[in-house]
Amino acid sequence: MNRTKLLFYVVLNICIGLSFVSDSGAKMYKEVAIGVMSDAPSQAEGDWYYMRYHGPEVAEISGPWMSRYWLWLPYEPPVEAVERFGGVRGRYAELWFREEDYADRPPLEYMTPANWGRDSTGESRFTNCMVPANPTERFYDTHPNPGQIPVVRWIAVIRYPDGVSVEDGEKWFLNVHAKEAATQPGLLKFVSYRAAAIKDGGNMAQEAPAGHSWVRVLEYWY
């Protein structure tokens, strides 16, 4: 083999090798959706519409840009959670994207509408938030395996009250709440994701109460 052919094969191998190397700068995010279909007349009707129309249509539109689509069936929240924190029973979903893919994803148009309206306030109880795919903080983790033991996951999105800066709110969360929450009896795992601002390409990247933005997504396992 002469020197020219040897050089060609070396360059060819380098190019082939590079084609299988992922972009090390690519960031993975997940769109956390909470309370989906909570405005349905019943859980059964919401489940039917989601599984028959909404879920498949989201996957069809976003599929080429989406890396993962997970969906969980919720439990009825305790009365105290409803009264104190506005807890709702609705589907919880995670849609995973690389940042550049999310920006290029087409809008969710031409979706089959549900045959019910929004709740009595005229507002949807659904909300979503973009966060990194991996937890920002792991406050407590026994590495529970849901395949071996029953696990209930409590998901919360938080923002701080009017008059409380994000800086002050974060001090309280990290120095007070997180430390206290990690000592709960029966807790198996407690992680947190900081809300992320990413290019959304005109898509809804975050929906929160008017004039406010979500700060964190919290995940407790029991």
C-alpha positions as CSV (number, residue, x, y, z in Angstrom):
1,M,0.0,0.0,0.0
2,N,1.5,3.3,-1.0
3,R,1.6,6.4,1.1
4,T,-1.3,8.1,-0.8
5,K,-3.7,5.1,-0.3
6,L,-2.6,4.9,3.4
7,L,-3.4,8.6,3.9
8,F,-6.8,8.1,2.2
9,Y,-7.8,5.3,4.5
10,V,-6.7,7.2,7.6
11,V,-8.8,10.2,6.6
12,L,-11.7,7.9,5.8
13,N,-11.6,6.2,9.1
14,I,-11.4,9.5,11.0
15,C,-14.5,10.7,9.1
16,I,-16.4,7.5,9.8
17,G,-15.4,7.8,13.5
18,L,-16.6,11.3,13.7
19,S,-19.9,10.5,12.2
20,F,-20.7,8.3,15.2
21,V,-19.7,10.9,17.8
22,S,-22.5,12.8,19.3
23,D,-22.4,16.6,19.8
24,S,-20.7,17.0,23.2
25,G,-22.3,20.4,23.5
26,A,-25.8,19.2,23.0
27,K,-28.0,19.7,26.1
28,M,-31.0,17.4,26.9
29,Y,-34.1,18.9,28.4
30,K,-37.5,17.6,29.4
31,E,-40.8,19.4,29.1
32,V,-42.6,18.5,32.4
33,A,-46.4,18.6,32.0
34,I,-48.5,18.5,35.1
35,G,-52.3,18.2,35.5
36,V,-52.9,17.2,31.9
37,M,-56.6,16.4,31.3
38,S,-57.5,17.5,34.9
39,D,-60.3,19.5,33.3
40,A,-62.0,16.4,31.9
41,P,-65.5,15.6,33.2
42,S,-64.0,12.4,34.6
43,Q,-60.7,10.5,34.8
44,A,-62.0,7.9,32.4
45,E,-63.0,10.4,29.8
46,G,-59.7,12.2,30.2
47,D,-57.7,9.0,29.9
48,W,-59.7,7.9,26.8
49,Y,-59.1,11.2,25.0
50,Y,-55.4,11.3,25.9
51,M,-54.7,7.7,24.8
52,R,-56.9,7.9,21.7
53,Y,-56.1,11.4,20.4
54,H,-53.7,13.7,22.4
55,G,-50.8,11.4,23.0
56,P,-50.6,9.8,19.6
57,E,-51.0,13.2,17.9
58,V,-48.2,14.8,20.0
59,A,-46.0,11.8,19.1
60,E,-46.8,12.1,15.4
61,I,-46.1,15.8,15.3
62,S,-43.1,15.9,17.6
63,G,-41.8,12.4,17.1
64,P,-38.9,13.2,14.7
65,W,-37.6,15.8,17.1
66,M,-38.4,14.1,20.4
67,S,-36.2,11.6,22.2
68,R,-38.6,10.2,24.8
69,Y,-42.3,10.5,25.8
70,W,-43.3,9.2,29.2
71,L,-46.7,9.3,30.8
72,W,-48.0,8.4,34.3
73,L,-51.4,7.8,35.7
74,P,-52.1,9.9,38.8
75,Y,-53.6,9.2,42.2
76,E,-56.2,11.4,43.8
77,P,-54.3,14.1,45.8
78,P,-55.1,14.3,49.6
79,V,-57.6,17.0,50.6
80,E,-54.9,18.9,52.4
81,A,-52.7,19.1,49.3
82,V,-55.7,20.4,47.3
83,E,-56.6,23.1,49.9
84,R,-53.1,24.2,50.7
85,F,-51.2,23.8,47.4
86,G,-53.8,23.5,44.7
87,G,-53.0,19.8,44.0
88,V,-54.8,18.3,41.1
89,R,-55.3,14.8,39.7
90,G,-54.2,14.9,36.1
91,R,-51.8,13.0,33.9
92,Y,-48.1,13.7,34.4
93,A,-45.9,13.6,31.3
94,E,-42.3,14.1,30.4
95,L,-41.2,14.9,26.8
96,W,-37.5,14.8,26.3
97,F,-35.7,17.0,23.7
98,R,-32.3,18.2,22.8
99,E,-32.3,22.0,22.9
100,E,-31.8,22.4,19.2
101,D,-34.5,19.8,18.4
102,Y,-37.0,21.5,20.6
103,A,-36.4,24.8,18.9
104,D,-37.0,23.2,15.5
105,R,-40.1,21.2,16.5
106,P,-43.2,22.3,14.7
107,P,-46.0,23.8,16.7
108,L,-48.8,21.4,17.9
109,E,-51.4,22.5,15.4
110,Y,-54.4,20.6,14.1
111,M,-54.8,18.6,17.2
112,T,-58.2,16.9,17.8
113,P,-60.0,19.1,20.3
114,A,-61.6,17.5,23.4
115,N,-65.3,17.6,23.6
116,W,-65.3,19.5,27.0
117,G,-64.5,23.0,28.0
118,R,-62.1,24.3,30.6
119,D,-63.0,24.5,34.3
120,S,-65.5,26.9,35.9
121,T,-62.8,29.6,36.2
122,G,-62.2,29.6,32.4
123,E,-58.6,28.5,32.9
124,S,-56.9,25.2,32.3
125,R,-55.3,23.6,35.4
126,F,-52.6,22.1,33.2
127,T,-49.1,23.6,33.4
128,N,-45.7,22.8,32.1
129,C,-42.1,23.7,32.6
130,M,-38.8,23.1,30.9
131,V,-36.0,21.6,33.0
132,P,-32.7,19.8,32.5
133,A,-33.1,16.1,31.9
134,N,-31.1,15.3,35.0
135,P,-31.8,16.6,38.4
136,T,-30.0,19.9,39.4
137,E,-29.8,18.7,43.0
138,R,-30.1,15.4,44.7
139,F,-31.0,16.0,48.3
140,Y,-31.8,12.4,49.2
141,D,-31.7,9.2,47.2
142,T,-31.8,5.6,48.3
143,H,-32.0,4.5,44.7
144,P,-35.4,2.9,44.9
145,N,-36.4,0.5,42.1
146,P,-40.1,0.8,41.2
147,G,-39.9,-2.7,39.7
148,Q,-39.2,-4.2,43.1
149,I,-41.2,-2.0,45.5
150,P,-44.3,0.1,45.1
151,V,-43.4,3.8,44.7
152,V,-45.6,6.9,44.8
153,R,-44.0,10.0,43.2
154,W,-45.1,13.5,44.3
155,I,-44.4,16.1,41.7
156,A,-44.6,19.8,42.4
157,V,-43.7,23.0,40.5
158,I,-43.0,26.1,42.6
159,R,-42.7,29.8,42.3
160,Y,-42.2,32.3,45.1
161,P,-44.9,34.7,46.4
162,D,-45.3,38.3,45.3
163,G,-42.7,40.4,47.1
164,V,-40.2,37.5,47.5
165,S,-37.3,37.6,45.1
166,V,-36.0,34.5,43.5
167,E,-32.7,35.0,45.3
168,D,-34.4,35.1,48.7
169,G,-36.7,32.2,47.8
170,E,-33.8,30.1,46.7
171,K,-32.1,30.7,50.1
172,W,-35.2,29.5,51.9
173,F,-35.6,26.5,49.6
174,L,-32.0,25.3,49.8
175,N,-31.3,26.2,53.5
176,V,-34.6,25.4,55.1
177,H,-37.1,23.4,53.0
178,A,-34.7,21.0,51.3
179,K,-33.1,20.1,54.6
180,E,-36.4,19.6,56.4
181,A,-38.0,17.7,53.5
182,A,-35.1,15.3,53.3
183,T,-35.9,14.0,56.8
184,Q,-39.5,13.0,56.1
185,P,-40.4,9.5,57.3
186,G,-40.8,7.1,54.4
187,L,-39.0,9.3,51.9
188,L,-37.1,7.3,49.4
189,K,-35.9,10.0,47.0
190,F,-35.9,13.8,46.8
191,V,-34.5,15.6,43.8
192,S,-35.0,19.1,42.3
193,Y,-34.8,20.6,38.8
194,R,-34.3,24.3,38.2
195,A,-36.5,25.7,35.5
196,A,-34.6,26.3,32.3
197,A,-35.0,29.1,29.7
198,I,-34.3,27.6,26.3
199,K,-35.0,28.6,22.7
200,D,-38.5,27.5,22.0
201,G,-38.9,28.3,18.3
202,G,-42.3,29.8,18.9
203,N,-43.5,26.8,20.9
204,M,-44.8,26.9,24.4
205,A,-41.8,26.3,26.6
206,Q,-43.3,27.3,29.9
207,E,-46.8,28.0,31.0
208,A,-47.4,29.5,34.4
209,P,-49.9,31.8,36.1
210,A,-50.0,35.2,34.5
211,G,-47.0,37.4,35.4
212,H,-45.1,34.6,37.1
213,S,-42.6,32.0,36.1
214,W,-41.9,28.6,37.6
215,V,-38.6,28.3,39.5
216,R,-38.3,24.6,40.2
217,V,-39.8,21.2,39.7
218,L,-39.6,19.0,42.8
219,E,-39.8,15.3,42.9
220,Y,-40.4,13.2,46.0
221,W,-40.6,9.4,46.1
222,Y,-42.3,7.5,48.9
